[in-house]
């Protein structure tokens, strides 16, 4: 029911921080409003996503407000269904499980394709500490290998989620951004989130005592505010898997920065950097300027794209 007088409608801009059971919780300033989406979105087969910047119609003294407009998205993802990710934290473990470079590169390509900032986190670095672990050699070697390959390309942060070491540096990398964690199962993403979001139920827990819909759950995507600088973290069921790459063959090379920056120097404009003469990428590989594991990942993903186009 609409009110009048001093209770007239207001239009505000906000960001969706949670969506569940047809309701969307939109944060604007220090307040969070429970909203329904305008019917026209359903007619157009448009669904609001956590992370969406929206305009909403606020009706004081009513439990529910109304999302009237979804502003243009920077990016969006289907599983989990979130939008406007500024930065991906790609997580691997120093050990237990062993890091797989191909899997790491696949996540990196996903993040590059979404035009986000990227931070690589090596978690469980306590396993490389001889004072804490009986056999630290394998973890230490894995950390050294990852840093050697990726530090020329992206920020790399070593974390010990159990004892909290490294989180100061990670928080500096994420300041002012909306960030999401991605990585294979078992690398410690949940423990990291517990460190980054020490009281995950606080923001939505006080949204509406009437509705009792503010319970924290990892079954649904949720966006938490970390500080007053605009730092936010997506808590999602996880970017643990994704489908065949959406990139075309000629786009893939640019999702590997060290390959893309050399591709323009190749003799042929359509060089795929496999066996073509005059390939600057292959020359850089032979000189050790591009890691063999990164090149193998590129070739594997190129073959995957080609195979997907045959069906």
KEDRENDO-738953 format. One record per residue (C-alpha): x, y, z; residue number from 1; residue in one letter. Coordinates in nm, 4 decimals. Layout:
! KEDRENDO-738953
{x: X y: Y z: Z panu: NUM mike: a}
...
! end
This chain:
! KEDRENDO-738953
{x: 0.0000 y: 0.0000 z: 0.0000 panu: 1 mike: x}
{x: 0.1455 y: 0.3366 z: -0.0977 panu: 2 mike: x}
{x: 0.1631 y: 0.6155 z: 0.1592 panu: 3 mike: x}
{x: 0.1217 y: 0.9894 z: 0.1077 panu: 4 mike: x}
{x: 0.2402 y: 1.3137 z: 0.2638 panu: 5 mike: x}
{x: 0.5719 y: 1.2764 z: 0.4452 panu: 6 mike: x}
{x: 0.5655 y: 0.9058 z: 0.3583 panu: 7 mike: x}
{x: 0.5823 y: 0.9675 z: -0.0194 panu: 8 mike: x}
{x: 0.7722 y: 0.7284 z: -0.2421 panu: 9 mike: x}
{x: 1.1485 y: 0.7642 z: -0.2809 panu: 10 mike: x}
{x: 1.3781 y: 0.6442 z: -0.5580 panu: 11 mike: x}
{x: 1.7208 y: 0.5244 z: -0.4509 panu: 12 mike: x}
{x: 2.0208 y: 0.3576 z: -0.6098 panu: 13 mike: x}
{x: 2.1648 y: 0.0499 z: -0.4412 panu: 14 mike: x}
{x: 2.3352 y: -0.2840 z: -0.4873 panu: 15 mike: x}
{x: 2.1788 y: -0.6277 z: -0.4485 panu: 16 mike: x}
{x: 2.3563 y: -0.8084 z: -0.1657 panu: 17 mike: x}
{x: 2.1331 y: -1.1154 z: -0.1452 panu: 18 mike: x}
{x: 1.8521 y: -1.2815 z: -0.3353 panu: 19 mike: x}
{x: 1.6388 y: -1.5612 z: -0.1979 panu: 20 mike: x}
{x: 1.2847 y: -1.6932 z: -0.2496 panu: 21 mike: x}
{x: 1.1934 y: -1.4129 z: -0.4901 panu: 22 mike: x}
{x: 1.3097 y: -1.1355 z: -0.2573 panu: 23 mike: x}
{x: 1.6152 y: -0.9169 z: -0.3166 panu: 24 mike: x}
{x: 1.8001 y: -0.7349 z: -0.0419 panu: 25 mike: x}
{x: 1.9370 y: -0.4065 z: -0.1709 panu: 26 mike: x}
{x: 2.1950 y: -0.2022 z: 0.0174 panu: 27 mike: x}
{x: 2.1837 y: 0.1745 z: -0.0219 panu: 28 mike: x}
{x: 2.4117 y: 0.3703 z: 0.2086 panu: 29 mike: x}
{x: 2.3887 y: 0.2126 z: 0.5525 panu: 30 mike: x}
{x: 2.0396 y: 0.0680 z: 0.4965 panu: 31 mike: x}
{x: 1.9294 y: -0.2607 z: 0.3416 panu: 32 mike: x}
{x: 1.5846 y: -0.2890 z: 0.1830 panu: 33 mike: x}
{x: 1.3866 y: -0.6011 z: 0.1026 panu: 34 mike: x}
{x: 1.2577 y: -0.5698 z: -0.2546 panu: 35 mike: x}
{x: 1.0536 y: -0.7434 z: -0.5176 panu: 36 mike: x}
{x: 1.1458 y: -0.7083 z: -0.8839 panu: 37 mike: x}
{x: 0.9126 y: -0.5220 z: -1.1167 panu: 38 mike: x}
{x: 0.7034 y: -0.7608 z: -1.3262 panu: 39 mike: x}
{x: 0.8438 y: -0.6331 z: -1.6533 panu: 40 mike: x}
{x: 1.1758 y: -0.8060 z: -1.5774 panu: 41 mike: x}
{x: 1.0053 y: -1.1463 z: -1.5772 panu: 42 mike: x}
{x: 0.8248 y: -1.0627 z: -1.9001 panu: 43 mike: x}
{x: 1.1608 y: -0.9835 z: -2.0605 panu: 44 mike: x}
{x: 1.3235 y: -1.2925 z: -1.9048 panu: 45 mike: x}
{x: 1.5602 y: -1.0728 z: -1.7023 panu: 46 mike: x}
{x: 1.6553 y: -1.1793 z: -1.3508 panu: 47 mike: x}
{x: 1.8346 y: -0.9551 z: -1.1009 panu: 48 mike: x}
{x: 2.1676 y: -1.0926 z: -0.9757 panu: 49 mike: x}
{x: 2.3617 y: -1.0452 z: -0.6558 panu: 50 mike: x}
{x: 2.6030 y: -0.7624 z: -0.7303 panu: 51 mike: x}
{x: 2.3653 y: -0.5786 z: -0.9633 panu: 52 mike: x}
{x: 2.3475 y: -0.2013 z: -0.9293 panu: 53 mike: x}
{x: 1.9776 y: -0.1139 z: -0.9321 panu: 54 mike: x}
{x: 1.7280 y: 0.1646 z: -0.8912 panu: 55 mike: x}
{x: 1.4487 y: 0.0963 z: -0.6455 panu: 56 mike: x}
{x: 1.1281 y: 0.2569 z: -0.5362 panu: 57 mike: x}
{x: 1.1128 y: 0.2866 z: -0.1590 panu: 58 mike: x}
{x: 0.7708 y: 0.3067 z: 0.0052 panu: 59 mike: x}
{x: 0.8069 y: 0.3962 z: 0.3750 panu: 60 mike: x}
{x: 0.6084 y: 0.1854 z: 0.6243 panu: 61 mike: x}
{x: 0.5849 y: -0.0981 z: 0.3692 panu: 62 mike: x}
{x: 0.7851 y: -0.4150 z: 0.4248 panu: 63 mike: x}
{x: 0.8751 y: -0.4511 z: 0.0575 panu: 64 mike: x}
{x: 1.0175 y: -0.2028 z: -0.1903 panu: 65 mike: x}
{x: 1.0398 y: -0.2391 z: -0.5690 panu: 66 mike: x}
{x: 1.3379 y: -0.2789 z: -0.8034 panu: 67 mike: x}
{x: 1.2550 y: -0.0618 z: -1.1025 panu: 68 mike: x}
{x: 1.5777 y: -0.0716 z: -1.3082 panu: 69 mike: x}
{x: 1.8882 y: -0.2874 z: -1.3386 panu: 70 mike: x}
{x: 2.1832 y: -0.0718 z: -1.4382 panu: 71 mike: x}
{x: 2.4325 y: -0.1940 z: -1.7039 panu: 72 mike: x}
{x: 2.6540 y: -0.4803 z: -1.5864 panu: 73 mike: x}
{x: 3.0316 y: -0.4961 z: -1.6108 panu: 74 mike: x}
{x: 3.0104 y: -0.8771 z: -1.6250 panu: 75 mike: x}
{x: 2.7866 y: -1.1595 z: -1.5093 panu: 76 mike: x}
{x: 2.8094 y: -1.5318 z: -1.4403 panu: 77 mike: x}
{x: 2.5552 y: -1.8121 z: -1.4481 panu: 78 mike: x}
{x: 2.6930 y: -2.0492 z: -1.1832 panu: 79 mike: x}
{x: 2.6899 y: -1.8838 z: -0.9363 panu: 80 mike: x}
{x: 2.4535 y: -1.6133 z: -1.0623 panu: 81 mike: x}
{x: 2.6366 y: -1.2932 z: -0.9702 panu: 82 mike: x}
{x: 2.7277 y: -0.9718 z: -1.1500 panu: 83 mike: x}
{x: 2.9811 y: -0.6898 z: -1.1460 panu: 84 mike: x}
{x: 3.2794 y: -0.8769 z: -1.0054 panu: 85 mike: x}
{x: 3.5747 y: -0.6355 z: -0.9929 panu: 86 mike: x}
{x: 3.8408 y: -0.8837 z: -0.8835 panu: 87 mike: x}
{x: 3.8847 y: -1.2598 z: -0.8741 panu: 88 mike: x}
{x: 4.0878 y: -1.4181 z: -0.5963 panu: 89 mike: x}
{x: 4.2115 y: -1.7380 z: -0.7624 panu: 90 mike: x}
{x: 4.3010 y: -1.9826 z: -0.4863 panu: 91 mike: x}
{x: 4.5364 y: -2.2797 z: -0.4985 panu: 92 mike: x}
{x: 4.6826 y: -2.4793 z: -0.2130 panu: 93 mike: x}
{x: 5.0519 y: -2.5224 z: -0.1496 panu: 94 mike: x}
{x: 4.9645 y: -2.8900 z: -0.0965 panu: 95 mike: x}
{x: 4.6695 y: -3.1087 z: 0.0025 panu: 96 mike: x}
{x: 4.5506 y: -3.0947 z: -0.2722 panu: 97 mike: x}
{x: 4.8457 y: -3.0584 z: -0.5041 panu: 98 mike: x}
{x: 4.8188 y: -2.7521 z: -0.7310 panu: 99 mike: x}
{x: 4.7383 y: -2.8281 z: -1.0948 panu: 100 mike: x}
{x: 4.8610 y: -2.5545 z: -1.3279 panu: 101 mike: x}
{x: 4.6068 y: -2.6327 z: -1.5990 panu: 102 mike: x}
{x: 4.3207 y: -2.5830 z: -1.3533 panu: 103 mike: x}
{x: 4.4730 y: -2.2599 z: -1.2247 panu: 104 mike: x}
{x: 4.5172 y: -2.1325 z: -1.5814 panu: 105 mike: x}
{x: 4.1569 y: -2.2139 z: -1.6635 panu: 106 mike: x}
{x: 4.0362 y: -1.9975 z: -1.3772 panu: 107 mike: x}
{x: 4.2724 y: -1.7214 z: -1.4840 panu: 108 mike: x}
{x: 4.1361 y: -1.7295 z: -1.8385 panu: 109 mike: x}
{x: 3.7826 y: -1.7059 z: -1.6994 panu: 110 mike: x}
{x: 3.8792 y: -1.3984 z: -1.4976 panu: 111 mike: x}
{x: 4.0641 y: -1.2386 z: -1.7899 panu: 112 mike: x}
{x: 3.7595 y: -1.2942 z: -2.0114 panu: 113 mike: x}
{x: 3.5413 y: -1.1187 z: -1.7548 panu: 114 mike: x}
{x: 3.7761 y: -0.8166 z: -1.7522 panu: 115 mike: x}
{x: 3.8458 y: -0.8325 z: -1.3794 panu: 116 mike: x}
{x: 4.1500 y: -0.7686 z: -1.1683 panu: 117 mike: x}
{x: 4.3204 y: -1.0877 z: -1.0530 panu: 118 mike: x}
{x: 4.4998 y: -1.1915 z: -0.7352 panu: 119 mike: x}
{x: 4.6473 y: -1.5407 z: -0.7015 panu: 120 mike: x}
{x: 4.6418 y: -1.6758 z: -0.3467 panu: 121 mike: x}
{x: 4.8556 y: -1.9704 z: -0.2435 panu: 122 mike: x}
{x: 4.6747 y: -2.1006 z: 0.0632 panu: 123 mike: x}
{x: 4.7948 y: -2.3507 z: 0.3245 panu: 124 mike: x}
{x: 5.1460 y: -2.2058 z: 0.3173 panu: 125 mike: x}
{x: 5.1918 y: -2.3302 z: 0.6733 panu: 126 mike: x}
{x: 5.2528 y: -2.6713 z: 0.5122 panu: 127 mike: x}
{x: 5.5891 y: -2.5359 z: 0.3912 panu: 128 mike: x}
{x: 5.6992 y: -2.4351 z: 0.7413 panu: 129 mike: x}
{x: 5.9421 y: -2.6948 z: 0.8850 panu: 130 mike: x}
{x: 5.8425 y: -2.5897 z: 1.2374 panu: 131 mike: x}
{x: 5.4771 y: -2.6715 z: 1.1667 panu: 132 mike: x}
{x: 5.4963 y: -2.9593 z: 0.9204 panu: 133 mike: x}
{x: 5.7005 y: -3.2797 z: 0.9275 panu: 134 mike: x}
{x: 5.7544 y: -3.2906 z: 0.5490 panu: 135 mike: x}
{x: 5.7476 y: -2.9349 z: 0.4136 panu: 136 mike: x}
{x: 5.9609 y: -2.9934 z: 0.1033 panu: 137 mike: x}
{x: 5.6777 y: -3.0595 z: -0.1432 panu: 138 mike: x}
{x: 5.4719 y: -2.7584 z: -0.0364 panu: 139 mike: x}
{x: 5.7778 y: -2.5342 z: -0.0457 panu: 140 mike: x}
{x: 5.8626 y: -2.6515 z: -0.3973 panu: 141 mike: x}
{x: 5.5058 y: -2.5911 z: -0.5130 panu: 142 mike: x}
{x: 5.5084 y: -2.2364 z: -0.3727 panu: 143 mike: x}
{x: 5.8380 y: -2.1604 z: -0.5455 panu: 144 mike: x}
{x: 5.7101 y: -2.2958 z: -0.8775 panu: 145 mike: x}
{x: 5.3831 y: -2.0996 z: -0.8672 panu: 146 mike: x}
{x: 5.5600 y: -1.7774 z: -0.7765 panu: 147 mike: x}
{x: 5.8173 y: -1.8201 z: -1.0519 panu: 148 mike: x}
{x: 5.5501 y: -1.8704 z: -1.3177 panu: 149 mike: x}
{x: 5.2862 y: -1.6214 z: -1.2088 panu: 150 mike: x}
{x: 5.4491 y: -1.3327 z: -1.0208 panu: 151 mike: x}
{x: 5.5540 y: -1.1687 z: -1.3512 panu: 152 mike: x}
{x: 5.1854 y: -1.1715 z: -1.4508 panu: 153 mike: x}
{x: 4.9698 y: -1.1195 z: -1.1409 panu: 154 mike: x}
{x: 4.9954 y: -1.0315 z: -0.7715 panu: 155 mike: x}
{x: 5.0658 y: -1.3506 z: -0.5749 panu: 156 mike: x}
{x: 4.9859 y: -1.3651 z: -0.2038 panu: 157 mike: x}
{x: 5.0914 y: -1.6497 z: 0.0270 panu: 158 mike: x}
{x: 4.8343 y: -1.7256 z: 0.2968 panu: 159 mike: x}
{x: 4.8151 y: -1.9265 z: 0.6134 panu: 160 mike: x}
{x: 4.4398 y: -1.9256 z: 0.6807 panu: 161 mike: x}
{x: 4.4762 y: -2.1143 z: 1.0084 panu: 162 mike: x}
{x: 4.7065 y: -1.8557 z: 1.1669 panu: 163 mike: x}
{x: 4.5972 y: -1.5559 z: 0.9605 panu: 164 mike: x}
{x: 4.9334 y: -1.4781 z: 0.8005 panu: 165 mike: x}
{x: 4.9198 y: -1.2945 z: 0.4680 panu: 166 mike: x}
{x: 4.5679 y: -1.1547 z: 0.5058 panu: 167 mike: x}
{x: 4.6896 y: -0.7982 z: 0.5528 panu: 168 mike: x}
{x: 4.8478 y: -0.8061 z: 0.2069 panu: 169 mike: x}
{x: 4.5390 y: -0.9706 z: 0.0557 panu: 170 mike: x}
{x: 4.3098 y: -0.7075 z: 0.2055 panu: 171 mike: x}
{x: 4.5295 y: -0.4346 z: 0.0576 panu: 172 mike: x}
{x: 4.4919 y: -0.5921 z: -0.2866 panu: 173 mike: x}
{x: 4.1125 y: -0.6068 z: -0.2520 panu: 174 mike: x}
{x: 4.0500 y: -0.2617 z: -0.1057 panu: 175 mike: x}
{x: 3.7651 y: -0.0762 z: -0.2732 panu: 176 mike: x}
{x: 3.6681 y: -0.3704 z: -0.4972 panu: 177 mike: x}
{x: 3.3896 y: -0.6282 z: -0.5150 panu: 178 mike: x}
{x: 3.5833 y: -0.9562 z: -0.5113 panu: 179 mike: x}
{x: 3.4978 y: -1.3237 z: -0.5488 panu: 180 mike: x}
{x: 3.6939 y: -1.6375 z: -0.4669 panu: 181 mike: x}
{x: 3.7460 y: -1.9069 z: -0.7277 panu: 182 mike: x}
{x: 3.9413 y: -2.2296 z: -0.7201 panu: 183 mike: x}
{x: 3.9111 y: -2.6067 z: -0.6963 panu: 184 mike: x}
{x: 3.7566 y: -2.7829 z: -0.3990 panu: 185 mike: x}
{x: 3.9697 y: -2.8413 z: -0.0934 panu: 186 mike: x}
{x: 4.2022 y: -2.5415 z: -0.1264 panu: 187 mike: x}
{x: 4.0557 y: -2.3638 z: 0.1772 panu: 188 mike: x}
{x: 3.8205 y: -2.1037 z: 0.0283 panu: 189 mike: x}
{x: 3.5705 y: -2.1406 z: 0.3144 panu: 190 mike: x}
{x: 3.8406 y: -2.0847 z: 0.5755 panu: 191 mike: x}
{x: 3.9566 y: -1.7792 z: 0.3841 panu: 192 mike: x}
{x: 3.6035 y: -1.6409 z: 0.3761 panu: 193 mike: x}
{x: 3.5703 y: -1.6915 z: 0.7498 panu: 194 mike: x}
{x: 3.8825 y: -1.4772 z: 0.7921 panu: 195 mike: x}
{x: 3.7717 y: -1.2125 z: 0.5443 panu: 196 mike: x}
{x: 3.4127 y: -1.2058 z: 0.6738 panu: 197 mike: x}
{x: 3.4436 y: -1.2726 z: 1.0474 panu: 198 mike: x}
{x: 3.0700 y: -1.2240 z: 1.1106 panu: 199 mike: x}
{x: 2.9049 y: -1.3220 z: 0.7865 panu: 200 mike: x}
{x: 2.5524 y: -1.3104 z: 0.9270 panu: 201 mike: x}
{x: 2.5763 y: -0.9550 z: 1.0566 panu: 202 mike: x}
{x: 2.4751 y: -0.7613 z: 0.7468 panu: 203 mike: x}
{x: 2.1643 y: -0.9552 z: 0.6545 panu: 204 mike: x}
{x: 2.0819 y: -1.0673 z: 1.0050 panu: 205 mike: x}
{x: 1.9304 y: -0.7295 z: 1.0867 panu: 206 mike: x}
{x: 1.7564 y: -0.6696 z: 0.7552 panu: 207 mike: x}
{x: 1.4046 y: -0.7530 z: 0.8627 panu: 208 mike: x}
{x: 1.2964 y: -0.8965 z: 1.1915 panu: 209 mike: x}
{x: 0.9457 y: -0.9311 z: 1.0491 panu: 210 mike: x}
{x: 1.0468 y: -1.1487 z: 0.7558 panu: 211 mike: x}
{x: 1.3156 y: -1.3526 z: 0.9367 panu: 212 mike: x}
{x: 1.4893 y: -1.3911 z: 0.5997 panu: 213 mike: x}
{x: 1.8281 y: -1.2668 z: 0.7099 panu: 214 mike: x}
{x: 1.9960 y: -1.5985 z: 0.7894 panu: 215 mike: x}
{x: 2.3375 y: -1.6530 z: 0.6362 panu: 216 mike: x}
{x: 2.3743 y: -1.9564 z: 0.4106 panu: 217 mike: x}
{x: 2.6305 y: -2.0588 z: 0.1516 panu: 218 mike: x}
{x: 2.3590 y: -2.2162 z: -0.0624 panu: 219 mike: x}
{x: 2.2912 y: -1.8711 z: -0.2033 panu: 220 mike: x}
{x: 2.5228 y: -1.6011 z: -0.3282 panu: 221 mike: x}
{x: 2.5636 y: -1.3091 z: -0.0912 panu: 222 mike: x}
{x: 2.7705 y: -0.9909 z: -0.0968 panu: 223 mike: x}
{x: 2.9257 y: -0.8639 z: 0.2259 panu: 224 mike: x}
{x: 3.0733 y: -0.5242 z: 0.3033 panu: 225 mike: x}
{x: 3.4195 y: -0.5473 z: 0.4604 panu: 226 mike: x}
{x: 3.5056 y: -0.1841 z: 0.5311 panu: 227 mike: x}
{x: 3.4082 y: 0.1782 z: 0.4673 panu: 228 mike: x}
{x: 3.6273 y: 0.1950 z: 0.1538 panu: 229 mike: x}
{x: 3.3756 y: 0.0013 z: -0.0554 panu: 230 mike: x}
{x: 3.5499 y: -0.3354 z: -0.0161 panu: 231 mike: x}
{x: 3.2993 y: -0.6165 z: -0.0655 panu: 232 mike: x}
{x: 3.3291 y: -0.9956 z: -0.0869 panu: 233 mike: x}
{x: 3.0966 y: -1.2363 z: -0.2658 panu: 234 mike: x}
{x: 3.0161 y: -1.5454 z: -0.0614 panu: 235 mike: x}
{x: 2.8990 y: -1.7990 z: -0.3178 panu: 236 mike: x}
{x: 2.8523 y: -2.1748 z: -0.3545 panu: 237 mike: x}
{x: 3.1753 y: -2.1484 z: -0.5537 panu: 238 mike: x}
{x: 3.3233 y: -2.1035 z: -0.8995 panu: 239 mike: x}
{x: 3.4555 y: -2.4579 z: -0.8765 panu: 240 mike: x}
{x: 3.3606 y: -2.5584 z: -1.2298 panu: 241 mike: x}
{x: 3.2562 y: -2.3973 z: -1.5540 panu: 242 mike: x}
{x: 3.1661 y: -2.4929 z: -1.9064 panu: 243 mike: x}
{x: 3.3657 y: -2.4846 z: -2.2292 panu: 244 mike: x}
{x: 3.5191 y: -2.1439 z: -2.2828 panu: 245 mike: x}
{x: 3.3070 y: -1.8852 z: -2.4587 panu: 246 mike: x}
{x: 3.6151 y: -1.7321 z: -2.6231 panu: 247 mike: x}
{x: 3.6868 y: -1.7667 z: -2.9924 panu: 248 mike: x}
{x: 4.0204 y: -1.8983 z: -3.1171 panu: 249 mike: x}
{x: 4.1636 y: -1.5558 z: -3.1904 panu: 250 mike: x}
{x: 4.0471 y: -1.4220 z: -2.8526 panu: 251 mike: x}
{x: 4.2123 y: -1.6923 z: -2.6422 panu: 252 mike: x}
{x: 4.5673 y: -1.5670 z: -2.7003 panu: 253 mike: x}
{x: 4.4742 y: -1.2326 z: -2.5417 panu: 254 mike: x}
{x: 4.3487 y: -1.4083 z: -2.2283 panu: 255 mike: x}
{x: 4.7095 y: -1.5176 z: -2.1698 panu: 256 mike: x}
{x: 4.8801 y: -1.1780 z: -2.1211 panu: 257 mike: x}
{x: 5.2304 y: -1.2991 z: -2.1994 panu: 258 mike: x}
{x: 5.1079 y: -1.4555 z: -2.5252 panu: 259 mike: x}
{x: 4.8810 y: -1.1695 z: -2.6275 panu: 260 mike: x}
{x: 5.1515 y: -0.9061 z: -2.5909 panu: 261 mike: x}
{x: 5.3757 y: -1.0942 z: -2.8356 panu: 262 mike: x}
{x: 5.1098 y: -1.2088 z: -3.0848 panu: 263 mike: x}
{x: 5.1108 y: -0.8847 z: -3.2848 panu: 264 mike: x}
{x: 5.4735 y: -0.9485 z: -3.3754 panu: 265 mike: x}
{x: 5.4037 y: -1.2817 z: -3.5450 panu: 266 mike: x}
{x: 5.4541 y: -1.3056 z: -3.9216 panu: 267 mike: x}
{x: 5.0931 y: -1.4077 z: -3.9833 panu: 268 mike: x}
{x: 4.7930 y: -1.2229 z: -3.8459 panu: 269 mike: x}
{x: 4.6058 y: -1.5488 z: -3.7858 panu: 270 mike: x}
{x: 4.8995 y: -1.7213 z: -3.6148 panu: 271 mike: x}
{x: 4.7834 y: -1.9683 z: -3.3507 panu: 272 mike: x}
{x: 5.1378 y: -2.0161 z: -3.2146 panu: 273 mike: x}
{x: 5.1501 y: -2.3905 z: -3.2792 panu: 274 mike: x}
{x: 5.3943 y: -2.4525 z: -3.5661 panu: 275 mike: x}
{x: 5.3676 y: -2.1434 z: -3.7861 panu: 276 mike: x}
{x: 5.6948 y: -1.9852 z: -3.9107 panu: 277 mike: x}
{x: 5.7884 y: -1.6457 z: -3.7744 panu: 278 mike: x}
{x: 5.5940 y: -1.6978 z: -3.4515 panu: 279 mike: x}
{x: 5.7141 y: -1.4593 z: -3.1805 panu: 280 mike: x}
{x: 5.5320 y: -1.6573 z: -2.9137 panu: 281 mike: x}
{x: 5.7192 y: -1.9786 z: -2.9944 panu: 282 mike: x}
{x: 6.0443 y: -1.7861 z: -2.9987 panu: 283 mike: x}
{x: 5.9704 y: -1.6464 z: -2.6517 panu: 284 mike: x}
{x: 5.8853 y: -1.9973 z: -2.5334 panu: 285 mike: x}
{x: 6.2203 y: -2.1293 z: -2.6545 panu: 286 mike: x}
{x: 6.4000 y: -1.8464 z: -2.4745 panu: 287 mike: x}
{x: 6.2188 y: -1.9304 z: -2.1519 panu: 288 mike: x}
{x: 6.0230 y: -1.6045 z: -2.1455 panu: 289 mike: x}
{x: 5.6934 y: -1.7974 z: -2.1466 panu: 290 mike: x}
{x: 5.6586 y: -2.0927 z: -1.9133 panu: 291 mike: x}
{x: 5.6040 y: -2.4328 z: -2.0705 panu: 292 mike: x}
{x: 5.3093 y: -2.5077 z: -1.8410 panu: 293 mike: x}
{x: 5.1330 y: -2.1863 z: -1.9453 panu: 294 mike: x}
{x: 5.1925 y: -2.2658 z: -2.3113 panu: 295 mike: x}
{x: 5.0557 y: -2.6193 z: -2.2636 panu: 296 mike: x}
{x: 4.7455 y: -2.4728 z: -2.0998 panu: 297 mike: x}
{x: 4.6976 y: -2.2394 z: -2.3964 panu: 298 mike: x}
{x: 4.7252 y: -2.5260 z: -2.6463 panu: 299 mike: x}
{x: 4.4881 y: -2.7451 z: -2.4422 panu: 300 mike: x}
{x: 4.2238 y: -2.4724 z: -2.4206 panu: 301 mike: x}
{x: 4.2648 y: -2.3923 z: -2.7903 panu: 302 mike: x}
{x: 4.1936 y: -2.7575 z: -2.8731 panu: 303 mike: x}
{x: 3.8919 y: -2.7516 z: -2.6426 panu: 304 mike: x}
{x: 3.7502 y: -2.4490 z: -2.8212 panu: 305 mike: x}
{x: 3.8060 y: -2.6112 z: -3.1589 panu: 306 mike: x}
{x: 3.6440 y: -2.9362 z: -3.0532 panu: 307 mike: x}
{x: 3.3414 y: -2.7545 z: -2.9109 panu: 308 mike: x}
{x: 3.2823 y: -2.5810 z: -3.2443 panu: 309 mike: x}
{x: 3.2521 y: -2.9184 z: -3.4218 panu: 310 mike: x}
{x: 2.9251 y: -3.0063 z: -3.2487 panu: 311 mike: x}
! end
